[in-house]
């Protein structure tokens, strides 16, 4: 497998593995996309599974002045995951961690309002949930998502991404009930390298996907 044309194709190719992971007697799951890039993948998965679609808000915590380097992540429901190795390497103190976390919490709340408006989040207690991203680089974002779903009493959590690094997949597999990641390259380097079209996904794209499923337009 050399990669994917775009996120929609990746979601369609991801769906059969998710079906196998769920098993033949599984109830219809709730599919949650991680905004923003994970939502088009999740929409294609939800369409293939004839399942409902929603979002789970997760924000990476970036090292100050080196935001591309994540030292952790936060998610809806109050979950926070820190990478102690990166924290130590970047010499981050408690005040640094608290400041970055507060900034990302504000953005997380903004996005929740932007995507949901006044619509409440879905009930997760006792449900089987498939949480989808467009790729796993460090695994911190997906791991935070899985921990948040645990805190919200989801019965079973399947993590899914079209491509990921070996280290990230191992990290996520420790937390999820099942991990579906069909492409784990020896030389991973970056998620976007495994897509021909890895264009930016905007807030409007996320809202359109959610409206489509909410109105039965899939």
BASE-11821 format. One record per residue (C-alpha): residue number from 1; chain; x, y, z. Coordinates in steps of 0.1 Angstrom, whole numbers, plus 2048, in hexadecimal, padded with zeros to 3 digits. Example, Ala and Ser with C-alpha at 12.3 -4.5 7.8 and 13.67 -1.06 7.14 Angstrom:
SITE   migu   miza    px    py    pz
SITE      1      A   87B   7D3   84E
SITE      2      A   889   7F5   847
This chain:
SITE   migu   miza    px    py    pz
SITE      1      A   800   800   800
SITE      2      A   810   821   7F4
SITE      3      A   7F7   83A   803
SITE      4      A   7D6   84B   7FC
SITE      5      A   7C8   863   7E2
SITE      6      A   7B7   878   7FD
SITE      7      A   7A6   875   81F
SITE      8      A   785   869   811
SITE      9      A   796   84C   7FF
SITE     10      A   7AA   844   81E
SITE     11      A   789   842   832
SITE     12      A   77A   82A   819
SITE     13      A   798   814   81A
SITE     14      A   799   815   840
SITE     15      A   775   80A   845
SITE     16      A   779   7E4   83E
SITE     17      A   794   7E1   859
SITE     18      A   77D   7F3   871
SITE     19      A   761   7DB   869
SITE     20      A   778   7BE   870
SITE     21      A   784   7CE   891
SITE     22      A   760   7D3   89C
SITE     23      A   756   7AF   895
SITE     24      A   737   7A0   885
SITE     25      A   71F   7A5   8A2
SITE     26      A   729   7C9   8AB
SITE     27      A   70E   7E4   8AE
SITE     28      A   711   802   897
SITE     29      A   72D   818   8A5
SITE     30      A   72F   83D   8A9
SITE     31      A   74A   84B   892
SITE     32      A   75D   868   8A0
SITE     33      A   775   87C   88B
SITE     34      A   792   890   89A
SITE     35      A   790   8B3   88B
SITE     36      A   79A   8BF   875
SITE     37      A   7AC   8A6   85E
SITE     38      A   79D   887   86D
SITE     39      A   779   892   865
SITE     40      A   779   88B   83F
SITE     41      A   788   869   846
SITE     42      A   76E   862   861
SITE     43      A   752   86D   84A
SITE     44      A   75C   854   830
SITE     45      A   75E   839   84B
SITE     46      A   73C   842   859
SITE     47      A   72D   841   836
SITE     48      A   73C   81E   82F
SITE     49      A   730   812   851
SITE     50      A   70E   823   84F
SITE     51      A   716   832   871
SITE     52      A   710   854   881
SITE     53      A   72D   86D   880
SITE     54      A   738   887   89A
SITE     55      A   758   897   8A5
SITE     56      A   76F   894   8C4
SITE     57      A   783   8B3   8CB
SITE     58      A   7A8   8AD   8D2
SITE     59      A   7C4   8C7   8D2
SITE     60      A   7E9   8C0   8D1
SITE     61      A   7FF   8D2   8EB
SITE     62      A   81D   8E0   8D9
SITE     63      A   83F   8EA   8E8
SITE     64      A   841   910   8EA
SITE     65      A   853   91F   8CC
SITE     66      A   853   8FC   8BD
SITE     67      A   82E   8F5   8BA
SITE     68      A   832   8DA   8A0
SITE     69      A   842   8C5   8BC
SITE     70      A   826   8B7   8D2
SITE     71      A   82C   8B0   8F6
SITE     72      A   809   8A3   8FB
SITE     73      A   7E4   8A9   8F3
SITE     74      A   7C3   8B1   903
SITE     75      A   7A0   8A5   8FA
SITE     76      A   77B   8AC   901
SITE     77      A   772   89D   923
SITE     78      A   791   8AA   934
SITE     79      A   7AB   890   929
SITE     80      A   7CF   89B   926
SITE     81      A   7EC   886   91B
SITE     82      A   810   891   91F
SITE     83      A   830   883   910
SITE     84      A   849   884   92C
SITE     85      A   866   87F   915
SITE     86      A   85D   89E   901
SITE     87      A   855   8B2   920
SITE     88      A   878   8AA   92E
SITE     89      A   88A   8B0   90D
SITE     90      A   879   8D2   909
SITE     91      A   87E   8DA   92E
SITE     92      A   85A   8E4   933
SITE     93      A   84F   8EF   956
SITE     94      A   82D   8ED   965
SITE     95      A   826   911   95B
SITE     96      A   82F   90A   936
SITE     97      A   818   8EC   935
SITE     98      A   7FC   8FF   946
SITE     99      A   7FF   91C   92E
SITE    100      A   7FE   907   90E
SITE    101      A   7E2   8F2   91C
SITE    102      A   7CD   911   924
SITE    103      A   7D2   91E   901
SITE    104      A   7C8   8FD   8F1
SITE    105      A   7AA   8F9   908
SITE    106      A   79D   91B   8FB
SITE    107      A   7A1   90F   8D7
SITE    108      A   790   8EE   8DF
SITE    109      A   772   900   8ED
SITE    110      A   771   917   8CF
SITE    111      A   770   8FA   8B7
SITE    112      A   756   8E8   8CC
SITE    113      A   73F   906   8C8
SITE    114      A   749   90B   8A3
SITE    115      A   741   8E7   89A
SITE    116      A   723   8E0   8B1
SITE    117      A   714   901   8B8
SITE    118      A   6FA   8F9   8D3
SITE    119      A   6F8   8D4   8CA
SITE    120      A   703   8BE   8E7
SITE    121      A   71E   8A4   8E2
SITE    122      A   713   880   8DC
SITE    123      A   70D   869   8F9
SITE    124      A   72A   850   8FB
SITE    125      A   722   83C   919
SITE    126      A   71F   817   910
SITE    127      A   725   81D   8EB
SITE    128      A   73F   80F   8D3
SITE    129      A   753   82C   8C4
SITE    130      A   76A   82D   8A6
SITE    131      A   781   84B   8A9
SITE    132      A   792   855   888
SITE    133      A   7B0   86B   87F
SITE    134      A   7C1   870   85D
SITE    135      A   7E2   863   86B
SITE    136      A   7F6   85A   88A
SITE    137      A   817   86D   88D
SITE    138      A   81F   86D   8B2
SITE    139      A   7FF   85C   8BE
SITE    140      A   7F9   877   8D9
SITE    141      A   7DA   885   8CA
SITE    142      A   7C9   863   8C4
SITE    143      A   7D4   857   8E7
SITE    144      A   7C4   876   8F7
SITE    145      A   7A4   86F   8E3
SITE    146      A   7A2   84B   8EF
SITE    147      A   7A8   855   913
SITE    148      A   78C   86F   910
SITE    149      A   774   855   903
SITE    150      A   77D   83E   920
SITE    151      A   775   85A   938
SITE    152      A   753   85F   927
SITE    153      A   74C   83A   92C
SITE    154      A   74C   82E   908
SITE    155      A   748   808   909
SITE    156      A   762   801   8EE
SITE    157      A   77A   817   8DB
SITE    158      A   789   80F   8B9
SITE    159      A   7A4   827   8AE
SITE    160      A   7A9   82A   888
SITE    161      A   7C0   83C   871
SITE    162      A   7CB   835   84D
SITE    163      A   7F0   839   854
SITE    164      A   807   83C   873
SITE    165      A   82A   838   880
SITE    166      A   833   818   892
SITE    167      A   839   82A   8B2
SITE    168      A   817   83C   8B1
SITE    169      A   804   81D   8A9
SITE    170      A   814   80B   8C6
SITE    171      A   80B   827   8DE
SITE    172      A   7E7   829   8D3
SITE    173      A   7E3   803   8D3
SITE    174      A   7EA   803   8F8
SITE    175      A   7CB   818   8FF
SITE    176      A   7B1   80F   8E5
SITE    177      A   79D   7EE   8E4
SITE    178      A   7A8   7EB   8C0
SITE    179      A   7BE   7FE   8A8
SITE    180      A   7B9   7FF   882
SITE    181      A   7D6   80E   86F
SITE    182      A   7DC   7FC   84E
SITE    183      A   7FB   80F   844
SITE    184      A   819   810   85C
SITE    185      A   837   81A   846
SITE    186      A   85B   811   851
SITE    187      A   864   835   848
SITE    188      A   846   849   853
SITE    189      A   853   86D   855
SITE    190      A   831   87F   853
SITE    191      A   80C   878   84E
SITE    192      A   808   88F   830
SITE    193      A   822   87C   81C
SITE    194      A   80A   85F   819
SITE    195      A   7EE   873   808
SITE    196      A   7EF   881   7E4
SITE    197      A   7D6   89C   7EF
SITE    198      A   7DC   8A7   814
SITE    199      A   7CB   8C9   811
SITE    200      A   7C1   8DC   830
SITE    201      A   7A0   8D4   83F
SITE    202      A   78E   8F3   84C
SITE    203      A   772   8F9   866
SITE    204      A   759   8FC   84A
SITE    205      A   762   8DA   83D
SITE    206      A   75C   8CB   85F
SITE    207      A   73B   8DC   863
SITE    208      A   72F   8D0   841
SITE    209      A   738   8AC   849
SITE    210      A   725   8AD   869
SITE    211      A   707   8BE   859
SITE    212      A   706   8A4   83E
SITE    213      A   703   888   857
SITE    214      A   6EC   89A   86E
SITE    215      A   6D4   8A0   851
SITE    216      A   6D7   87D   843
SITE    217      A   6EA   889   825
SITE    218      A   704   86E   824
